[in-house]
Amino acid sequence: MKAFRISGRFRMGRNWQAFTKEVAAADEAAARETLLSVLGSQHGIARKYVTIASIAEVPPDQIEDHAVKHRLEARA
């Protein structure tokens, strides 16, 4: 399991909202799927309204999201 920082934007009403989110996943494809799932379930955003600009792996010492850090430490 690795940590990924994903940035991009999603459509909220008539405007586009920028976002940056950290997720724990096995690879980039799984990180993308996790992000789309979270945005859809928590914010009700359809996948077609999400644009991902970048996905980057985050070193363990630079993880900012406490839930992601805890999830990775539980796997170790």
PDB file with one MODEL, atoms N, CA, C and O in Angstrom:
MODEL        1
ATOM      1  N   MET A   1       0.840  -1.173   0.000  1.00  0.00           N
ATOM      2  CA  MET A   1       0.000   0.000   0.000  1.00  0.00           C
ATOM      3  C   MET A   1       0.886   1.238   0.000  1.00  0.00           C
ATOM      4  O   MET A   1       1.895   1.292   0.703  1.00  0.00           O
ATOM      5  N   LYS A   2       0.502   2.226  -0.792  1.00  0.00           N
ATOM      6  CA  LYS A   2       1.247   3.475  -0.905  1.00  0.00           C
ATOM      7  C   LYS A   2       0.285   4.641  -0.725  1.00  0.00           C
ATOM      8  O   LYS A   2      -0.930   4.466  -0.812  1.00  0.00           O
ATOM      9  N   ALA A   3       0.820   5.815  -0.476  1.00  0.00           N
ATOM     10  CA  ALA A   3       0.016   7.030  -0.380  1.00  0.00           C
ATOM     11  C   ALA A   3       0.176   7.818  -1.677  1.00  0.00           C
ATOM     12  O   ALA A   3       1.274   7.929  -2.222  1.00  0.00           O
ATOM     13  N   PHE A   4      -0.933   8.357  -2.157  1.00  0.00           N
ATOM     14  CA  PHE A   4      -0.930   9.164  -3.371  1.00  0.00           C
ATOM     15  C   PHE A   4      -1.627  10.483  -3.100  1.00  0.00           C
ATOM     16  O   PHE A   4      -2.633  10.529  -2.392  1.00  0.00           O
ATOM     17  N   ARG A   5      -1.087  11.564  -3.669  1.00  0.00           N
ATOM     18  CA  ARG A   5      -1.724  12.885  -3.597  1.00  0.00           C
ATOM     19  C   ARG A   5      -2.272  13.175  -4.992  1.00  0.00           C
ATOM     20  O   ARG A   5      -1.536  13.196  -5.978  1.00  0.00           O
ATOM     21  N   ILE A   6      -3.578  13.395  -5.042  1.00  0.00           N
ATOM     22  CA  ILE A   6      -4.263  13.616  -6.311  1.00  0.00           C
ATOM     23  C   ILE A   6      -4.810  15.038  -6.321  1.00  0.00           C
ATOM     24  O   ILE A   6      -5.447  15.476  -5.363  1.00  0.00           O
ATOM     25  N   SER A   7      -4.556  15.745  -7.402  1.00  0.00           N
ATOM     26  CA  SER A   7      -5.105  17.093  -7.523  1.00  0.00           C
ATOM     27  C   SER A   7      -5.838  17.221  -8.850  1.00  0.00           C
ATOM     28  O   SER A   7      -5.542  16.531  -9.825  1.00  0.00           O
ATOM     29  N   GLY A   8      -6.788  18.115  -8.847  1.00  0.00           N
ATOM     30  CA  GLY A   8      -7.591  18.341 -10.038  1.00  0.00           C
ATOM     31  C   GLY A   8      -8.724  19.284  -9.729  1.00  0.00           C
ATOM     32  O   GLY A   8      -8.582  20.187  -8.904  1.00  0.00           O
ATOM     33  N   ARG A   9      -9.859  19.079 -10.391  1.00  0.00           N
ATOM     34  CA  ARG A   9     -11.015  19.920 -10.139  1.00  0.00           C
ATOM     35  C   ARG A   9     -12.281  19.137 -10.426  1.00  0.00           C
ATOM     36  O   ARG A   9     -12.268  18.156 -11.169  1.00  0.00           O
ATOM     37  N   PHE A  10     -13.373  19.586  -9.827  1.00  0.00           N
ATOM     38  CA  PHE A  10     -14.661  18.967 -10.077  1.00  0.00           C
ATOM     39  C   PHE A  10     -15.721  20.045 -10.204  1.00  0.00           C
ATOM     40  O   PHE A  10     -15.566  21.157  -9.700  1.00  0.00           O
ATOM     41  N   ARG A  11     -16.785  19.698 -10.879  1.00  0.00           N
ATOM     42  CA  ARG A  11     -17.846  20.656 -11.128  1.00  0.00           C
ATOM     43  C   ARG A  11     -18.809  20.678  -9.950  1.00  0.00           C
ATOM     44  O   ARG A  11     -19.335  19.647  -9.531  1.00  0.00           O
ATOM     45  N   MET A  12     -19.025  21.879  -9.427  1.00  0.00           N
ATOM     46  CA  MET A  12     -19.961  22.065  -8.331  1.00  0.00           C
ATOM     47  C   MET A  12     -20.947  23.148  -8.780  1.00  0.00           C
ATOM     48  O   MET A  12     -20.626  24.336  -8.757  1.00  0.00           O
ATOM     49  N   GLY A  13     -22.123  22.735  -9.180  1.00  0.00           N
ATOM     50  CA  GLY A  13     -23.082  23.684  -9.743  1.00  0.00           C
ATOM     51  C   GLY A  13     -22.595  24.129 -11.109  1.00  0.00           C
ATOM     52  O   GLY A  13     -22.365  23.305 -11.994  1.00  0.00           O
ATOM     53  N   ARG A  14     -22.441  25.429 -11.275  1.00  0.00           N
ATOM     54  CA  ARG A  14     -21.930  25.961 -12.550  1.00  0.00           C
ATOM     55  C   ARG A  14     -20.439  26.232 -12.509  1.00  0.00           C
ATOM     56  O   ARG A  14     -19.835  26.549 -13.534  1.00  0.00           O
ATOM     57  N   ASN A  15     -19.845  26.110 -11.344  1.00  0.00           N
ATOM     58  CA  ASN A  15     -18.426  26.431 -11.171  1.00  0.00           C
ATOM     59  C   ASN A  15     -17.594  25.166 -11.027  1.00  0.00           C
ATOM     60  O   ASN A  15     -18.104  24.097 -10.691  1.00  0.00           O
ATOM     61  N   TRP A  16     -16.301  25.314 -11.291  1.00  0.00           N
ATOM     62  CA  TRP A  16     -15.346  24.234 -11.099  1.00  0.00           C
ATOM     63  C   TRP A  16     -14.554  24.518  -9.832  1.00  0.00           C
ATOM     64  O   TRP A  16     -14.030  25.618  -9.654  1.00  0.00           O
ATOM     65  N   GLN A  17     -14.467  23.528  -8.953  1.00  0.00           N
ATOM     66  CA  GLN A  17     -13.779  23.652  -7.665  1.00  0.00           C
ATOM     67  C   GLN A  17     -12.483  22.843  -7.693  1.00  0.00           C
ATOM     68  O   GLN A  17     -12.500  21.659  -8.028  1.00  0.00           O
ATOM     69  N   ALA A  18     -11.380  23.465  -7.351  1.00  0.00           N
ATOM     70  CA  ALA A  18     -10.095  22.764  -7.293  1.00  0.00           C
ATOM     71  C   ALA A  18     -10.035  21.918  -6.026  1.00  0.00           C
ATOM     72  O   ALA A  18     -10.649  22.262  -5.016  1.00  0.00           O
ATOM     73  N   PHE A  19      -9.298  20.816  -6.081  1.00  0.00           N
ATOM     74  CA  PHE A  19      -9.141  19.956  -4.908  1.00  0.00           C
ATOM     75  C   PHE A  19      -7.769  19.310  -4.907  1.00  0.00           C
ATOM     76  O   PHE A  19      -7.123  19.178  -5.947  1.00  0.00           O
ATOM     77  N   THR A  20      -7.338  18.913  -3.724  1.00  0.00           N
ATOM     78  CA  THR A  20      -6.168  18.066  -3.518  1.00  0.00           C
ATOM     79  C   THR A  20      -6.556  17.076  -2.434  1.00  0.00           C
ATOM     80  O   THR A  20      -7.023  17.467  -1.364  1.00  0.00           O
ATOM     81  N   LYS A  21      -6.362  15.794  -2.711  1.00  0.00           N
ATOM     82  CA  LYS A  21      -6.789  14.744  -1.792  1.00  0.00           C
ATOM     83  C   LYS A  21      -5.706  13.679  -1.717  1.00  0.00           C
ATOM     84  O   LYS A  21      -5.103  13.325  -2.731  1.00  0.00           O
ATOM     85  N   GLU A  22      -5.459  13.168  -0.514  1.00  0.00           N
ATOM     86  CA  GLU A  22      -4.533  12.056  -0.330  1.00  0.00           C
ATOM     87  C   GLU A  22      -5.341  10.785  -0.106  1.00  0.00           C
ATOM     88  O   GLU A  22      -6.322  10.780   0.638  1.00  0.00           O
ATOM     89  N   VAL A  23      -4.918   9.713  -0.755  1.00  0.00           N
ATOM     90  CA  VAL A  23      -5.569   8.411  -0.592  1.00  0.00           C
ATOM     91  C   VAL A  23      -4.498   7.338  -0.455  1.00  0.00           C
ATOM     92  O   VAL A  23      -3.364   7.513  -0.900  1.00  0.00           O
ATOM     93  N   ALA A  24      -4.873   6.226   0.164  1.00  0.00           N
ATOM     94  CA  ALA A  24      -3.992   5.066   0.266  1.00  0.00           C
ATOM     95  C   ALA A  24      -4.485   4.038  -0.745  1.00  0.00           C
ATOM     96  O   ALA A  24      -5.668   3.697  -0.769  1.00  0.00           O
ATOM     97  N   ALA A  25      -3.571   3.548  -1.578  1.00  0.00           N
ATOM     98  CA  ALA A  25      -3.948   2.576  -2.611  1.00  0.00           C
ATOM     99  C   ALA A  25      -2.717   1.789  -3.041  1.00  0.00           C
ATOM    100  O   ALA A  25      -1.584   2.154  -2.727  1.00  0.00           O
ATOM    101  N   ALA A  26      -2.961   0.707  -3.762  1.00  0.00           N
ATOM    102  CA  ALA A  26      -1.866  -0.154  -4.212  1.00  0.00           C
ATOM    103  C   ALA A  26      -1.091   0.464  -5.376  1.00  0.00           C
ATOM    104  O   ALA A  26       0.131   0.332  -5.445  1.00  0.00           O
ATOM    105  N   ASP A  27      -1.796   1.139  -6.293  1.00  0.00           N
ATOM    106  CA  ASP A  27      -1.155   1.751  -7.450  1.00  0.00           C
ATOM    107  C   ASP A  27      -1.964   2.963  -7.905  1.00  0.00           C
ATOM    108  O   ASP A  27      -2.979   3.298  -7.294  1.00  0.00           O
ATOM    109  N   GLU A  28      -1.515   3.623  -8.982  1.00  0.00           N
ATOM    110  CA  GLU A  28      -2.181   4.833  -9.458  1.00  0.00           C
ATOM    111  C   GLU A  28      -3.609   4.566  -9.907  1.00  0.00           C
ATOM    112  O   GLU A  28      -4.496   5.377  -9.645  1.00  0.00           O
ATOM    113  N   ALA A  29      -3.845   3.460 -10.568  1.00  0.00           N
ATOM    114  CA  ALA A  29      -5.195   3.135 -11.037  1.00  0.00           C
ATOM    115  C   ALA A  29      -6.149   2.949  -9.862  1.00  0.00           C
ATOM    116  O   ALA A  29      -7.288   3.416  -9.908  1.00  0.00           O
ATOM    117  N   ALA A  30      -5.699   2.280  -8.825  1.00  0.00           N
ATOM    118  CA  ALA A  30      -6.528   2.090  -7.632  1.00  0.00           C
ATOM    119  C   ALA A  30      -6.740   3.417  -6.905  1.00  0.00           C
ATOM    120  O   ALA A  30      -7.811   3.648  -6.343  1.00  0.00           O
ATOM    121  N   ALA A  31      -5.731   4.290  -6.910  1.00  0.00           N
ATOM    122  CA  ALA A  31      -5.873   5.608  -6.278  1.00  0.00           C
ATOM    123  C   ALA A  31      -6.912   6.436  -7.018  1.00  0.00           C
ATOM    124  O   ALA A  31      -7.729   7.109  -6.389  1.00  0.00           O
ATOM    125  N   ARG A  32      -6.892   6.394  -8.339  1.00  0.00           N
ATOM    126  CA  ARG A  32      -7.874   7.116  -9.151  1.00  0.00           C
ATOM    127  C   ARG A  32      -9.285   6.611  -8.859  1.00  0.00           C
ATOM    128  O   ARG A  32     -10.210   7.405  -8.691  1.00  0.00           O
ATOM    129  N   GLU A  33      -9.447   5.303  -8.799  1.00  0.00           N
ATOM    130  CA  GLU A  33     -10.751   4.699  -8.525  1.00  0.00           C
ATOM    131  C   GLU A  33     -11.235   5.062  -7.117  1.00  0.00           C
ATOM    132  O   GLU A  33     -12.417   5.349  -6.928  1.00  0.00           O
ATOM    133  N   THR A  34     -10.343   5.052  -6.140  1.00  0.00           N
ATOM    134  CA  THR A  34     -10.701   5.421  -4.769  1.00  0.00           C
ATOM    135  C   THR A  34     -11.167   6.870  -4.703  1.00  0.00           C
ATOM    136  O   THR A  34     -12.166   7.172  -4.050  1.00  0.00           O
ATOM    137  N   LEU A  35     -10.449   7.766  -5.373  1.00  0.00           N
ATOM    138  CA  LEU A  35     -10.828   9.176  -5.370  1.00  0.00           C
ATOM    139  C   LEU A  35     -12.210   9.365  -5.985  1.00  0.00           C
ATOM    140  O   LEU A  35     -13.056  10.051  -5.410  1.00  0.00           O
ATOM    141  N   LEU A  36     -12.444   8.768  -7.141  1.00  0.00           N
ATOM    142  CA  LEU A  36     -13.741   8.914  -7.798  1.00  0.00           C
ATOM    143  C   LEU A  36     -14.865   8.354  -6.937  1.00  0.00           C
ATOM    144  O   LEU A  36     -15.960   8.914  -6.894  1.00  0.00           O
ATOM    145  N   SER A  37     -14.594   7.261  -6.260  1.00  0.00           N
ATOM    146  CA  SER A  37     -15.574   6.657  -5.372  1.00  0.00           C
ATOM    147  C   SER A  37     -15.891   7.574  -4.194  1.00  0.00           C
ATOM    148  O   SER A  37     -17.055   7.746  -3.834  1.00  0.00           O
ATOM    149  N   VAL A  38     -14.860   8.162  -3.595  1.00  0.00           N
ATOM    150  CA  VAL A  38     -15.048   9.051  -2.443  1.00  0.00           C
ATOM    151  C   VAL A  38     -15.808  10.312  -2.852  1.00  0.00           C
ATOM    152  O   VAL A  38     -16.752  10.712  -2.170  1.00  0.00           O
ATOM    153  N   LEU A  39     -15.410  10.937  -3.948  1.00  0.00           N
ATOM    154  CA  LEU A  39     -16.101  12.154  -4.384  1.00  0.00           C
ATOM    155  C   LEU A  39     -17.558  11.862  -4.741  1.00  0.00           C
ATOM    156  O   LEU A  39     -18.439  12.680  -4.478  1.00  0.00           O
ATOM    157  N   GLY A  40     -17.806  10.716  -5.328  1.00  0.00           N
ATOM    158  CA  GLY A  40     -19.175  10.357  -5.686  1.00  0.00           C
ATOM    159  C   GLY A  40     -20.031  10.075  -4.473  1.00  0.00           C
ATOM    160  O   GLY A  40     -21.179  10.514  -4.409  1.00  0.00           O
ATOM    161  N   SER A  41     -19.490   9.350  -3.510  1.00  0.00           N
ATOM    162  CA  SER A  41     -20.298   8.970  -2.351  1.00  0.00           C
ATOM    163  C   SER A  41     -20.448  10.110  -1.348  1.00  0.00           C
ATOM    164  O   SER A  41     -21.532  10.287  -0.791  1.00  0.00           O
ATOM    165  N   GLN A  42     -19.402  10.882  -1.102  1.00  0.00           N
ATOM    166  CA  GLN A  42     -19.469  11.928  -0.087  1.00  0.00           C
ATOM    167  C   GLN A  42     -20.030  13.253  -0.599  1.00  0.00           C
ATOM    168  O   GLN A  42     -20.610  14.022   0.167  1.00  0.00           O
ATOM    169  N   HIS A  43     -19.855  13.519  -1.901  1.00  0.00           N
ATOM    170  CA  HIS A  43     -20.265  14.811  -2.439  1.00  0.00           C
ATOM    171  C   HIS A  43     -21.304  14.697  -3.549  1.00  0.00           C
ATOM    172  O   HIS A  43     -21.806  15.714  -4.029  1.00  0.00           O
ATOM    173  N   GLY A  44     -21.631  13.479  -3.962  1.00  0.00           N
ATOM    174  CA  GLY A  44     -22.643  13.278  -4.998  1.00  0.00           C
ATOM    175  C   GLY A  44     -22.228  13.776  -6.369  1.00  0.00           C
ATOM    176  O   GLY A  44     -23.067  14.234  -7.144  1.00  0.00           O
ATOM    177  N   ILE A  45     -20.934  13.692  -6.676  1.00  0.00           N
ATOM    178  CA  ILE A  45     -20.416  14.191  -7.943  1.00  0.00           C
ATOM    179  C   ILE A  45     -20.259  13.027  -8.914  1.00  0.00           C
ATOM    180  O   ILE A  45     -19.647  12.011  -8.582  1.00  0.00           O
ATOM    181  N   ALA A  46     -20.812  13.176 -10.112  1.00  0.00           N
ATOM    182  CA  ALA A  46     -20.668  12.155 -11.137  1.00  0.00           C
ATOM    183  C   ALA A  46     -19.230  12.136 -11.647  1.00  0.00           C
ATOM    184  O   ALA A  46     -18.561  13.169 -11.683  1.00  0.00           O
ATOM    185  N   ARG A  47     -18.767  10.966 -12.036  1.00  0.00           N
ATOM    186  CA  ARG A  47     -17.383  10.815 -12.492  1.00  0.00           C
ATOM    187  C   ARG A  47     -17.055  11.697 -13.693  1.00  0.00           C
ATOM    188  O   ARG A  47     -15.915  12.136 -13.845  1.00  0.00           O
ATOM    189  N   LYS A  48     -18.034  11.957 -14.538  1.00  0.00           N
ATOM    190  CA  LYS A  48     -17.771  12.775 -15.729  1.00  0.00           C
ATOM    191  C   LYS A  48     -17.486  14.237 -15.383  1.00  0.00           C
ATOM    192  O   LYS A  48     -16.992  14.987 -16.225  1.00  0.00           O
ATOM    193  N   TYR A  49     -17.795  14.646 -14.147  1.00  0.00           N
ATOM    194  CA  TYR A  49     -17.538  16.018 -13.717  1.00  0.00           C
ATOM    195  C   TYR A  49     -16.271  16.145 -12.880  1.00  0.00           C
ATOM    196  O   TYR A  49     -16.066  17.167 -12.227  1.00  0.00           O
ATOM    197  N   VAL A  50     -15.424  15.133 -12.890  1.00  0.00           N
ATOM    198  CA  VAL A  50     -14.154  15.164 -12.162  1.00  0.00           C
ATOM    199  C   VAL A  50     -13.015  15.127 -13.174  1.00  0.00           C
ATOM    200  O   VAL A  50     -12.955  14.237 -14.022  1.00  0.00           O
ATOM    201  N   THR A  51     -12.119  16.094 -13.080  1.00  0.00           N
ATOM    202  CA  THR A  51     -10.935  16.149 -13.930  1.00  0.00           C
ATOM    203  C   THR A  51      -9.708  16.025 -13.039  1.00  0.00           C
ATOM    204  O   THR A  51      -9.489  16.851 -12.153  1.00  0.00           O
ATOM    205  N   ILE A  52      -8.910  14.991 -13.276  1.00  0.00           N
ATOM    206  CA  ILE A  52      -7.701  14.771 -12.482  1.00  0.00           C
ATOM    207  C   ILE A  52      -6.504  15.348 -13.239  1.00  0.00           C
ATOM    208  O   ILE A  52      -6.230  14.971 -14.379  1.00  0.00           O
ATOM    209  N   ALA A  53      -5.798  16.271 -12.579  1.00  0.00           N
ATOM    210  CA  ALA A  53      -4.642  16.919 -13.199  1.00  0.00           C
ATOM    211  C   ALA A  53      -3.358  16.148 -12.940  1.00  0.00           C
ATOM    212  O   ALA A  53      -2.523  16.018 -13.835  1.00  0.00           O
ATOM    213  N   SER A  54      -3.188  15.628 -11.707  1.00  0.00           N
ATOM    214  CA  SER A  54      -1.955  14.910 -11.394  1.00  0.00           C
ATOM    215  C   SER A  54      -2.178  13.909 -10.274  1.00  0.00           C
ATOM    216  O   SER A  54      -3.013  14.100  -9.390  1.00  0.00           O
ATOM    217  N   ILE A  55      -1.404  12.839 -10.343  1.00  0.00           N
ATOM    218  CA  ILE A  55      -1.363  11.830  -9.291  1.00  0.00           C
ATOM    219  C   ILE A  55       0.112  11.603  -8.982  1.00  0.00           C
ATOM    220  O   ILE A  55       0.891  11.248  -9.866  1.00  0.00           O
ATOM    221  N   ALA A  56       0.487  11.807  -7.737  1.00  0.00           N
ATOM    222  CA  ALA A  56       1.886  11.646  -7.340  1.00  0.00           C
ATOM    223  C   ALA A  56       1.974  10.810  -6.074  1.00  0.00           C
ATOM    224  O   ALA A  56       1.180  10.971  -5.147  1.00  0.00           O
ATOM    225  N   GLU A  57       2.956   9.910  -6.051  1.00  0.00           N
ATOM    226  CA  GLU A  57       3.184   9.120  -4.850  1.00  0.00           C
ATOM    227  C   GLU A  57       3.822  10.019  -3.790  1.00  0.00           C
ATOM    228  O   GLU A  57       4.696  10.832  -4.091  1.00  0.00           O
ATOM    229  N   VAL A  58       3.371   9.858  -2.548  1.00  0.00           N
ATOM    230  CA  VAL A  58       3.842  10.694  -1.444  1.00  0.00           C
ATOM    231  C   VAL A  58       4.711   9.853  -0.523  1.00  0.00           C
ATOM    232  O   VAL A  58       4.287   8.779  -0.096  1.00  0.00           O
ATOM    233  N   PRO A  59       5.931  10.318  -0.201  1.00  0.00           N
ATOM    234  CA  PRO A  59       6.764   9.590   0.760  1.00  0.00           C
ATOM    235  C   PRO A  59       6.076   9.545   2.124  1.00  0.00           C
ATOM    236  O   PRO A  59       5.340  10.468   2.472  1.00  0.00           O
ATOM    237  N   PRO A  60       6.304   8.487   2.897  1.00  0.00           N
ATOM    238  CA  PRO A  60       5.631   8.339   4.202  1.00  0.00           C
ATOM    239  C   PRO A  60       5.826   9.517   5.156  1.00  0.00           C
ATOM    240  O   PRO A  60       4.937   9.804   5.957  1.00  0.00           O
ATOM    241  N   ASP A  61       6.957  10.200   5.091  1.00  0.00           N
ATOM    242  CA  ASP A  61       7.201  11.315   6.012  1.00  0.00           C
ATOM    243  C   ASP A  61       6.520  12.618   5.579  1.00  0.00           C
ATOM    244  O   ASP A  61       6.545  13.598   6.322  1.00  0.00           O
ATOM    245  N   GLN A  62       5.915  12.642   4.395  1.00  0.00           N
ATOM    246  CA  GLN A  62       5.255  13.848   3.894  1.00  0.00           C
ATOM    247  C   GLN A  62       3.739  13.711   3.812  1.00  0.00           C
ATOM    248  O   GLN A  62       3.075  14.577   3.244  1.00  0.00           O
ATOM    249  N   ILE A  63       3.189  12.655   4.361  1.00  0.00           N
ATOM    250  CA  ILE A  63       1.738  12.452   4.343  1.00  0.00           C
ATOM    251  C   ILE A  63       1.093  13.430   5.317  1.00  0.00           C
ATOM    252  O   ILE A  63       1.504  13.524   6.474  1.00  0.00           O
ATOM    253  N   GLU A  64       0.079  14.158   4.846  1.00  0.00           N
ATOM    254  CA  GLU A  64      -0.603  15.149   5.672  1.00  0.00           C
ATOM    255  C   GLU A  64      -1.922  14.636   6.233  1.00  0.00           C
ATOM    256  O   GLU A  64      -2.336  15.066   7.310  1.00  0.00           O
ATOM    257  N   ASP A  65      -2.587  13.730   5.533  1.00  0.00           N
ATOM    258  CA  ASP A  65      -3.887  13.212   5.960  1.00  0.00           C
ATOM    259  C   ASP A  65      -3.676  12.134   7.024  1.00  0.00           C
ATOM    260  O   ASP A  65      -3.031  11.118   6.767  1.00  0.00           O
ATOM    261  N   HIS A  66      -4.219  12.360   8.212  1.00  0.00           N
ATOM    262  CA  HIS A  66      -4.016  11.443   9.328  1.00  0.00           C
ATOM    263  C   HIS A  66      -4.653  10.073   9.084  1.00  0.00           C
ATOM    264  O   HIS A  66      -4.118   9.054   9.523  1.00  0.00           O
ATOM    265  N   ALA A  67      -5.779  10.044   8.393  1.00  0.00           N
ATOM    266  CA  ALA A  67      -6.442   8.769   8.103  1.00  0.00           C
ATOM    267  C   ALA A  67      -5.587   7.918   7.165  1.00  0.00           C
ATOM    268  O   ALA A  67      -5.499   6.703   7.342  1.00  0.00           O
ATOM    269  N   VAL A  68      -4.963   8.537   6.179  1.00  0.00           N
ATOM    270  CA  VAL A  68      -4.096   7.818   5.238  1.00  0.00           C
ATOM    271  C   VAL A  68      -2.860   7.311   5.970  1.00  0.00           C
ATOM    272  O   VAL A  68      -2.443   6.169   5.776  1.00  0.00           O
ATOM    273  N   LYS A  69      -2.275   8.163   6.813  1.00  0.00           N
ATOM    274  CA  LYS A  69      -1.088   7.775   7.578  1.00  0.00           C
ATOM    275  C   LYS A  69      -1.403   6.581   8.488  1.00  0.00           C
ATOM    276  O   LYS A  69      -0.620   5.634   8.571  1.00  0.00           O
ATOM    277  N   HIS A  70      -2.531   6.631   9.155  1.00  0.00           N
ATOM    278  CA  HIS A  70      -2.942   5.536  10.038  1.00  0.00           C
ATOM    279  C   HIS A  70      -3.170   4.249   9.248  1.00  0.00           C
ATOM    280  O   HIS A  70      -2.771   3.171   9.689  1.00  0.00           O
ATOM    281  N   ARG A  71      -3.797   4.356   8.106  1.00  0.00           N
ATOM    282  CA  ARG A  71      -4.062   3.180   7.273  1.00  0.00           C
ATOM    283  C   ARG A  71      -2.771   2.517   6.806  1.00  0.00           C
ATOM    284  O   ARG A  71      -2.674   1.290   6.776  1.00  0.00           O
ATOM    285  N   LEU A  72      -1.777   3.330   6.441  1.00  0.00           N
ATOM    286  CA  LEU A  72      -0.498   2.775   5.997  1.00  0.00           C
ATOM    287  C   LEU A  72       0.286   2.166   7.144  1.00  0.00           C
ATOM    288  O   LEU A  72       0.944   1.142   6.961  1.00  0.00           O
ATOM    289  N   GLU A  73       0.231   2.770   8.321  1.00  0.00           N
ATOM    290  CA  GLU A  73       0.941   2.232   9.477  1.00  0.00           C
ATOM    291  C   GLU A  73       0.301   0.942   9.961  1.00  0.00           C
ATOM    292  O   GLU A  73       0.994   0.066  10.479  1.00  0.00           O
ATOM    293  N   ALA A  74      -0.993   0.814   9.803  1.00  0.00           N
ATOM    294  CA  ALA A  74      -1.684  -0.415  10.204  1.00  0.00           C
ATOM    295  C   ALA A  74      -1.291  -1.584   9.314  1.00  0.00           C
ATOM    296  O   ALA A  74      -1.313  -2.734   9.753  1.00  0.00           O
ATOM    297  N   ARG A  75      -0.934  -1.298   8.071  1.00  0.00           N
ATOM    298  CA  ARG A  75      -0.519  -2.347   7.117  1.00  0.00           C
ATOM    299  C   ARG A  75       0.912  -2.781   7.314  1.00  0.00           C
ATOM    300  O   ARG A  75       1.284  -3.885   6.914  1.00  0.00           O
ATOM    301  N   ALA A  76       1.724  -1.939   7.922  1.00  0.00           N
ATOM    302  CA  ALA A  76       3.152  -2.252   8.070  1.00  0.00           C
ATOM    303  C   ALA A  76       3.425  -3.269   9.138  1.00  0.00           C
ATOM    304  O   ALA A  76       4.580  -3.626   9.371  1.00  0.00           O
TER     305      ALA A  76
ENDMDL
END
